[in-house]
Amino acid sequence: MSITHTVAHSQEPTTHIRMNQIGFLPLTQKIAAIVNTDATTFYIQNELGESIYSGVLENEATWALSGESVKIADFTTVTHPGTYTLMVPQYGTSHPFIIHDTVFNEINNAIVKAFYFNRASTELLPKHAGKHARKAGHSDTKVIILPSAAGPLRKAGDIISAPKGWYDAGDYNKYIVNSNITVATLLLAYENYSEYFDSISWNIPESDSEHADLLKEIRWNLDWMLSMQDPADGGVYNKTTEAHFSATRMPHEIKSPRYVVAKGTAATLGYAAVMAMTYRI
């Protein structure tokens, strides 16, 4: 229910009121988890400390692994854009949070640009990468077929070219299964919100006004994925890899041989689905 009175309190922000750290879109669900409290009521306050909403703490449950009892504060009906705090009387106040229709824009921009920073086979120039500029590493134009990847056309020891793609999160390998779900997610995002993505540039080398930067970034990884299909039977190699993970060094300092390994069902079926999406979009 909406209320008009002001609740005075002096507590510092508490880590025991847990919620989305980025913020909330106006018309989406908004909840917070309140840990280990006997309170039954909470308040949403504006920047002036005025309570503009009150609610009941509900659905108490205990998780044995953490030893915490949790109640849920649901304030979904608070939709007006602004900066707010959540206060539980005699318990504490949350850190400020934002409700706004652009609340996720900054983190979305950072996430998409992160793919550019993880490109293989190319130099990242200061004009595009800023402080993250670096030399090119892993051209991957001479990748060795391992015995597990050999087939009727490509024999063990043969050389193929498999450049581009994105490095994995924890090493300099490139994985088809990981790429399948990642590219599919990005393609789905574009398909559902193309007008939004068409309006944004992330300052990548391919940026122009004709096509979305998101599609250009996806294409960098798709070009590598296309090189990973065995022309003999259509199967897809699982990864472009080193024999052993490299030390923590910059990409251009790694000179170890690169290989493709056995084809896999998950890699191949996911690849087929991604390429179908790519064709459609």
C-alpha positions in Angstrom: 0.0 0.0 0.0 1.1 3.6 -0.5 1.7 5.8 2.5 2.6 9.4 3.1 4.3 9.6 6.5 8.1 9.7 7.1 9.9 7.1 9.1 13.0 8.3 11.0 15.9 6.0 11.4 19.7 6.2 11.9 21.0 2.8 10.8 23.9 2.5 8.3 23.4 0.6 5.1 23.3 -3.1 5.8 24.6 -6.1 3.9 21.7 -8.1 5.3 19.3 -6.4 2.9 20.1 -8.0 -0.4 18.8 -7.1 -3.8 19.8 -6.5 -7.4 22.9 -4.4 -7.2 22.4 -2.7 -10.6 18.8 -1.6 -10.2 15.3 -2.3 -11.6 13.3 -1.6 -14.7 10.1 0.2 -13.8 7.7 -2.5 -14.9 9.6 -5.6 -13.8 9.5 -7.6 -10.6 11.3 -6.0 -7.7 12.2 -8.0 -4.6 14.8 -8.0 -1.8 15.9 -10.7 0.5 16.0 -9.7 4.2 18.2 -11.9 6.3 17.7 -13.0 9.9 15.1 -10.5 11.1 12.1 -10.6 13.3 10.6 -7.6 11.5 7.4 -7.9 9.6 7.3 -4.6 7.7 9.5 -2.7 5.3 9.5 0.7 3.7 10.7 2.2 0.4 12.2 5.7 0.8 13.0 8.4 -1.7 16.1 10.5 -1.7 14.7 12.8 0.9 14.2 9.9 3.3 10.4 10.0 2.9 8.6 6.7 2.9 6.6 6.3 -0.3 5.6 2.7 0.1 5.3 0.1 2.8 4.9 -3.7 2.5 4.9 -6.9 4.5 7.9 -9.2 4.8 6.7 -12.6 3.6 7.6 -16.2 2.7 10.1 -16.7 5.5 12.4 -19.7 4.9 15.7 -21.0 6.2 18.6 -22.4 4.2 20.5 -24.9 6.4 23.7 -24.5 4.4 24.1 -20.9 5.3 22.2 -20.9 8.5 20.3 -17.9 7.4 16.6 -17.2 7.6 15.2 -15.0 4.8 12.1 -13.0 4.3 11.1 -11.4 1.0 10.3 -7.8 0.5 8.2 -7.3 -2.7 8.0 -3.8 -4.0 7.1 -4.5 -7.6 4.4 -1.9 -7.6 6.9 0.9 -7.1 7.4 2.0 -10.7 8.2 5.7 -10.7 11.9 6.3 -11.8 14.2 7.5 -9.1 16.8 6.6 -6.5 15.5 4.8 -3.4 16.5 2.8 -0.3 14.7 0.0 1.5 14.4 0.4 5.2 13.4 -2.2 7.8 12.6 -0.6 11.2 15.1 -1.3 14.0 17.1 -3.4 11.5 18.8 -1.3 8.8 18.7 0.4 5.5 19.8 -0.8 2.1 22.3 0.9 -0.1 20.6 3.2 -2.6 19.2 1.5 -5.7 17.8 2.9 -9.0 14.5 2.4 -10.8 14.7 3.5 -14.4 14.2 2.2 -17.9 17.9 2.8 -18.7 19.3 1.2 -15.6 20.9 -1.7 -17.5 22.4 0.3 -20.4 25.8 0.8 -18.9 26.3 -2.8 -17.9 25.0 -3.9 -21.3 27.5 -1.8 -23.0 30.3 -3.2 -20.9 29.3 -6.8 -21.5 29.1 -6.4 -25.3 32.4 -4.5 -25.5 34.0 -7.3 -23.5 33.7 -9.6 -26.4 35.8 -7.3 -28.5 38.5 -7.2 -25.8 38.6 -11.0 -26.0 39.1 -11.3 -29.8 41.8 -13.6 -31.0 44.0 -13.1 -34.1 43.9 -9.3 -34.1 45.6 -6.3 -32.5 43.5 -4.2 -30.3 44.3 -0.6 -31.1 44.2 2.3 -28.6 41.4 4.1 -30.5 39.1 1.1 -30.0 40.5 -0.5 -26.8 41.9 2.4 -24.8 43.9 1.1 -21.9 43.2 -2.4 -22.9 45.1 -2.1 -26.2 47.4 -5.0 -27.0 49.3 -6.8 -29.7 47.7 -9.5 -31.9 48.0 -13.1 -30.7 47.2 -16.5 -32.0 46.8 -16.0 -35.7 45.6 -19.6 -35.9 46.4 -19.9 -39.6 48.4 -23.1 -39.1 46.3 -25.3 -36.8 47.2 -29.0 -36.6 44.7 -31.8 -36.9 45.1 -34.1 -33.9 44.5 -37.9 -34.4 41.2 -37.6 -32.6 40.1 -35.1 -35.2 41.3 -37.0 -38.3 38.8 -38.1 -41.0 38.7 -39.3 -44.6 39.8 -35.9 -46.0 41.9 -34.4 -43.1 44.6 -36.7 -41.7 46.5 -36.4 -38.4 49.1 -33.7 -38.8 47.4 -31.9 -41.6 47.2 -28.1 -41.3 44.1 -26.0 -41.4 43.3 -22.3 -40.9 41.0 -21.3 -38.0 41.6 -17.7 -37.2 39.4 -15.2 -35.3 36.9 -16.1 -32.6 36.9 -15.2 -28.9 39.2 -16.4 -26.2 37.5 -18.4 -23.5 37.1 -17.0 -20.0 40.1 -18.6 -18.4 42.5 -19.5 -21.2 43.5 -18.8 -24.8 41.6 -21.7 -26.3 38.4 -21.3 -28.4 35.5 -23.7 -27.7 32.6 -24.5 -30.0 30.2 -25.7 -27.3 30.8 -22.5 -25.3 30.4 -20.4 -28.4 27.2 -22.1 -29.4 25.3 -20.9 -26.3 27.0 -17.5 -26.3 26.3 -16.7 -29.9 22.8 -18.0 -29.7 22.1 -15.8 -26.7 23.5 -12.7 -28.5 21.5 -13.5 -31.6 18.3 -13.9 -29.6 19.0 -10.6 -27.9 19.3 -8.9 -31.3 16.2 -10.7 -32.7 14.1 -9.5 -29.8 15.5 -6.0 -29.4 17.0 -5.1 -32.8 15.8 -1.5 -32.7 17.7 -1.0 -29.5 20.9 -2.7 -30.7 20.7 -0.9 -34.1 21.0 2.4 -32.2 24.2 1.7 -30.3 27.8 1.7 -31.3 30.6 0.2 -29.2 33.5 1.7 -31.1 34.8 -1.5 -32.8 36.9 -1.5 -36.0 33.8 -2.5 -38.1 31.5 0.2 -36.7 29.4 2.0 -39.3 25.9 3.3 -39.6 24.6 0.4 -41.8 24.6 -2.6 -39.6 24.5 -3.2 -35.8 27.8 -3.4 -34.0 26.4 -6.4 -32.1 26.1 -8.3 -35.4 29.6 -7.3 -36.4 31.0 -8.6 -33.1 29.0 -11.9 -33.5 30.4 -12.3 -37.0 34.0 -12.2 -35.6 33.3 -15.4 -33.7 31.1 -16.9 -36.5 34.0 -16.7 -39.0 36.0 -18.9 -36.7 33.1 -21.3 -36.0 32.7 -21.8 -39.8 36.3 -22.9 -40.0 35.7 -25.7 -37.5 33.4 -27.9 -39.6 34.9 -31.0 -41.1 34.0 -30.8 -44.9 33.9 -34.6 -45.1 30.9 -35.3 -42.9 29.7 -31.9 -41.5 30.9 -32.7 -37.9 32.3 -29.9 -35.9 35.6 -30.0 -33.9 35.2 -29.3 -30.2 37.9 -26.6 -29.9 41.0 -24.8 -31.1 43.5 -25.5 -28.3 47.0 -25.7 -27.0 48.4 -29.0 -25.7 48.6 -27.4 -22.2 47.3 -24.1 -20.8 49.8 -21.3 -21.2 51.2 -19.2 -18.3 49.6 -15.9 -17.5 51.1 -13.9 -20.3 49.8 -11.6 -23.1 48.5 -13.4 -26.2 51.3 -12.3 -28.5 53.8 -13.9 -26.2 52.3 -17.4 -26.5 54.0 -19.3 -29.3 53.0 -22.9 -28.6 51.4 -25.0 -31.4 47.6 -25.0 -31.8 45.4 -27.9 -32.5 41.8 -29.0 -33.3 40.4 -31.9 -31.4 37.7 -34.5 -31.9 34.3 -33.7 -33.3 31.5 -33.9 -30.8 27.7 -34.3 -30.9 27.1 -31.3 -28.6 29.4 -29.2 -30.7 27.9 -30.2 -34.0 24.2 -29.9 -33.0 24.7 -26.6 -31.3 26.6 -25.3 -34.3 23.8 -26.4 -36.6 21.2 -24.5 -34.4 23.4 -21.4 -34.3 23.9 -21.3 -38.0 20.1 -21.7 -38.5 19.6 -18.6 -36.3 22.4 -16.8 -38.2 20.7 -17.4 -41.5 17.3 -16.3 -40.2 18.6 -13.1 -38.6 
